Amino acid sequence: MNDPAQDRSEGQDPKPSQPFSAASASGPVTGTGSAGAEQSPVHVEVYGERPPARAMLGYIKPTLWVIAAVYVVAFLFLNSDSAQINFVFFRSEVPLFVALLVMLALGMGLGALTVWLRGRHRPEKKSK
């Protein structure tokens, strides 16, 4: 019986140094089709090849959306207690997450309004 440790000590590498690719072994791989039709190459995935960045975005974006959705659901459950808010002239009791979301919307609206107003009042640049 051969001992794997003994095989390595003799300089034999049990794993191939290059991954096997069907395209490299027998030339380009083409799709099946009728005899007269133009054949297009079939994409063969090879272990160890780095996928293109655009292909990775197909996995990253949905993953981030799922994480954001889970965060929002957790936020709603963890902040479902009632909070009493004093508006100077009257008081109101609302769920805490509603108060937080209203304040978030007001802050985003005021920030957008500020950016919009600053952009309108900037002097135009004169070109030479």
C-alpha positions as CSV (number, residue, x, y, z in Angstrom):
1,M,0.0,0.0,0.0
2,N,1.3,3.5,-0.9
3,D,1.7,6.0,1.9
4,P,0.7,9.6,0.7
5,A,3.3,11.1,2.9
6,Q,5.9,8.9,1.3
7,D,4.7,9.9,-2.2
8,R,5.2,13.6,-1.3
9,S,8.6,13.0,0.1
10,E,9.7,11.4,-3.2
11,G,8.8,14.7,-5.0
12,Q,5.5,13.5,-6.5
13,D,2.7,16.0,-6.2
14,P,-0.7,14.2,-5.7
15,K,-2.6,17.3,-7.0
16,P,-2.3,18.6,-10.5
17,S,-0.7,22.0,-10.7
18,Q,-3.2,23.4,-13.3
19,P,-7.0,23.0,-13.0
20,F,-8.4,20.9,-15.8
21,S,-10.4,22.8,-18.5
22,A,-12.4,21.1,-21.2
23,A,-11.6,24.0,-23.5
24,S,-7.8,23.7,-23.0
25,A,-7.9,19.9,-23.4
26,S,-9.7,19.7,-26.8
27,G,-9.8,23.3,-28.2
28,P,-12.8,25.6,-28.0
29,V,-16.1,24.0,-26.9
30,T,-19.0,24.9,-29.1
31,G,-22.8,24.6,-28.6
32,T,-24.9,22.0,-30.3
33,G,-27.0,23.0,-33.2
34,S,-27.9,22.1,-36.8
35,A,-25.2,21.5,-39.2
36,G,-25.6,24.7,-41.2
37,A,-26.2,27.0,-38.2
38,E,-23.5,29.1,-36.6
39,Q,-22.3,27.6,-33.4
40,S,-21.6,29.8,-30.4
41,P,-19.0,29.0,-27.7
42,V,-20.4,27.5,-24.5
43,H,-19.1,29.1,-21.3
44,V,-17.2,26.5,-19.3
45,E,-16.5,27.4,-15.7
46,V,-13.1,26.5,-14.5
47,Y,-12.3,26.1,-10.8
48,G,-10.0,28.9,-9.7
49,E,-11.0,31.4,-12.4
50,R,-12.0,34.8,-11.0
51,P,-15.5,35.8,-12.1
52,P,-16.0,39.2,-13.8
53,A,-16.9,42.1,-11.5
54,R,-20.3,42.5,-13.2
55,A,-21.2,38.9,-12.4
56,M,-20.3,39.4,-8.8
57,L,-22.7,42.4,-8.6
58,G,-25.5,40.0,-9.5
59,Y,-24.8,38.2,-6.1
60,I,-23.8,41.2,-4.0
61,K,-26.8,43.5,-4.6
62,P,-29.5,41.0,-3.7
63,T,-27.5,40.0,-0.6
64,L,-27.3,43.6,0.5
65,W,-31.1,44.1,0.0
66,V,-31.8,41.0,2.1
67,I,-29.6,42.2,4.9
68,A,-31.2,45.7,4.7
69,A,-34.7,44.1,4.8
70,V,-33.8,41.9,7.8
71,Y,-32.4,45.0,9.6
72,V,-35.6,47.0,9.0
73,V,-37.8,44.2,10.3
74,A,-35.6,43.9,13.4
75,F,-35.7,47.7,13.8
76,L,-39.5,47.6,13.7
77,F,-39.8,44.8,16.3
78,L,-37.2,46.2,18.7
79,N,-38.7,49.7,18.7
80,S,-42.4,48.8,18.9
81,D,-42.9,50.4,22.4
82,S,-45.0,53.5,22.7
83,A,-43.4,56.9,23.2
84,Q,-45.1,60.0,24.4
85,I,-44.1,63.0,22.3
86,N,-44.6,66.6,23.4
87,F,-45.3,69.0,20.4
88,V,-45.4,72.1,22.7
89,F,-49.1,72.7,22.0
90,F,-50.2,69.1,22.3
91,R,-49.0,65.6,23.2
92,S,-49.2,62.4,21.3
93,E,-48.4,58.8,22.0
94,V,-47.1,56.8,19.1
95,P,-45.0,53.7,18.5
96,L,-41.3,54.6,18.8
97,F,-40.4,53.4,15.3
98,V,-43.0,55.7,13.8
99,A,-41.5,58.7,15.6
100,L,-38.0,57.7,14.5
101,L,-39.1,57.2,10.9
102,V,-40.9,60.6,10.9
103,M,-37.8,62.3,12.2
104,L,-35.6,60.5,9.6
105,A,-37.9,61.7,6.8
106,L,-37.9,65.3,8.2
107,G,-34.1,65.3,8.4
108,M,-33.7,63.9,4.9
109,G,-36.2,66.5,3.6
110,L,-34.5,69.4,5.2
111,G,-31.1,68.2,4.0
112,A,-32.4,67.9,0.4
113,L,-34.1,71.3,0.6
114,T,-30.8,72.9,1.8
115,V,-28.8,71.4,-1.0
116,W,-31.5,72.5,-3.5
117,L,-31.6,76.0,-2.2
118,R,-27.8,76.4,-2.2
119,G,-27.6,75.1,-5.7
120,R,-30.2,77.7,-6.9
121,H,-28.4,80.7,-5.4
122,R,-24.9,79.9,-6.7
123,P,-23.6,82.4,-9.2
124,E,-23.1,80.9,-12.6
125,K,-19.5,80.4,-13.8
126,K,-18.5,82.5,-16.7
127,S,-16.4,80.8,-19.3
128,K,-13.5,82.6,-21.0
